[in-house]
């Protein structure tokens, strides 16, 4: 978010409503996770990442089809369907953090944010909101391993700052290709890990 503060300053006021919506979805997703066992959750991981990746890869064509349905007649005011999509993605994020960035980028593309720098900035803001509320719910539930969390947190901060710089340097088409490629690699890895495919 800090790395993209310039892009975020240009966002419309409707982002406040988006934050409220994703906060609600993040809570629902985190609560859902507390009721799902480790085995069932592990089996879902590769499917969730693959779904998010394929959604990003096809986001532009889906966006053209959904354009008239997600915005009002002036194409500036988000509709109820827009908020529903945001809520569902937030539930996904609260339930399953991995692949959330890919999912949000795809969702924002579908909802009309075609500038990938602005898309990345909004994705970071919404992901941070979802993850924060999910962490609070999971921490209260006693499911957080704090020793591992501290290491991941330090890596995420460094990666976030460096990632924002790299994303600005990369052309938009390559930024999208890199994200899709990473998503596919992670999908293959987790399919091999949890389904004994020898990967």
Secondary structure, 3 states (H helix, E strand, C coil): CHHHHHHHCCCCCCHHHHHHHHHHHHHHHHHHHHCCCHHHHHHHHHHHHHHHHHHHHCHHHHHHHHHHHHECCCCCCECHHHHHHHHHHHHHHHHCCCCHHHHHHHHHHHCCCCCHHHHHHHHHHHHHHHHHHHHHHHHHCCCCCHHHHHHHHHHHHHHHHHHHHHHHHCCHHHHHHHHHHHHHHHHHHHHHHHHCCCC
